[in-house]
């Protein structure tokens, strides 16, 4: 998960002033996020990352170094939380 205080909406507004790339990255994660997910995956858990994000966030998350079975966004799925379909599709019950 992202570090406290990271405001995704502000980050997207700021990207309009940059080269248009999403400006969050590995340094915006909690320090234990990647090792924790790697450890769970090594133990046989399926790792999926899904959230209320624009589709471009999927590539930005992959670039952070996640090893996941899937990375998804509400925009790509054309749905958003609190939709029960979004929750089922992302693996949350």
Buried (B, 14 or more C-beta within 10 A) or exposed (E): EBEEEEEBEEBBEEBEEEEEEBBBEBEBBEEEBBEEBBEEBEEEEEBBBBBBBBEBBBEBBEEBEBEBEEBBBBBBBEBBEEEEEBBEBBEEE
